[in-house]
Amino acid sequence: MSVQQAVSQAFTACYHEPPSVVVRAPGRVNLIGEHTDYNDGFVLPMAIDRAVWIALRPRADQQVHVHSLDFAASESFDLANLRHTNAGWVEYLKGVAWALHDAGYALRGWDGVVSGDVLRGAGLSSSAAMELATARAFQAVAGFAWDATAMARIGQRAENHWVGVNCGIMDQMISAAGQAGHALQIDCRSLEWQPVPLPAGVAVLILDTTTRRGLVESAYNERRAQCEAAARYFGVRALRDVTPGQFAAQANGLDDVTRRRARHVITENARTLAAADAMRRGDAVALGRLMDASHVSLRDDFEVTNDALNVMVTCAQQAPGCYGARMTGAGFGGCAVALVDTGCAAPLAETVAGCYQARTGIAPAIYVCSAADGATRVAGFSAM
Ligand code: GLA
């Protein structure tokens, strides 16, 4: 049974009528452009065919009642009286309601059932998927216009100020605005984006190391602070504004760690723009090489990989049919992404799994994913 069917059936069982609305918002994998979003830089993520789904019906009042199939728990909140209760998953929904209300959107209550197949904690943006599915649900019942950029900002605000996680804008932007068959080249300063087609004959593999490191948040915040310090040193608003020439001329005045952090961001921005150009040319070889170089920079300069990610990426790069591979997302464990020849995807996944397990003793999870649309209201609201 698909997740869509599961939420629709559970809704019908609970409320004795089919849902009047079903919405979904996807997780994402970032092809290249890592730790650049909070430096006002460029990213190249794609929305994946794994999503958070909500089946719902509007209510006449300001109550939201929602049941999570994944947590086997029900929660309620009052839109007229939003409070933190540290109740876990429902805080994402409340945070979006709070951010929408704060931005002046008129809201209306709903009854819903939520579930998803975006792995949580793996770096595939299950939180952004939850936020954007929630925004879509409120949009569907209240009837305001759907503006992907505005909704991405709402999701990020919920995450930064309600949930309390200091993320950039990439995950919410791609979950809101993704396009099937494409990655999006996003300028994280202007928030303009352009769809970039995946080259013909390539598949994208997600390689989950199944390692999860604690303290990701503090390490992430530390990297952000180092980037801000570097931007101050160069006298610019954000590292996006430092050219490779300026870096070469002035970087020797920085301490070693800050210099390497800045070098990652500045070179990664250039790689990301080059990667988008390679995709437009259909050049999978060039794209793969840029992904490989991105991993080296994240490993040696930004220092956000772990042994498991390094082994996984090496195993992938050595496998026949692989154009390139790198860690993806915040790092410190979680997933890598590989660009592979479509014809080789299945045997390559097996080879990489065997190589990774032999070297680490850990069983990985590997799957092929396709580029999906961003948050949608699904038409034809059947109970199936
Ligand atoms: C996490 C954050 C994003 C981005 C990436 C690193 O996924 O949520 O905003 O900073 O890490 O590229």
Boltz pocket constraint, residues with backbone or C-beta under 6 A from the ligand:
constraints:
  - pocket:
      binder: B
      contacts: [[A, 33], [A, 34], [A, 35], [A, 36], [A, 37], [A, 38], [A, 123], [A, 167], [A, 168], [A, 169], [A, 170], [A, 171], [A, 329], [A, 330], [A, 331]]
      max_distance: 6.0
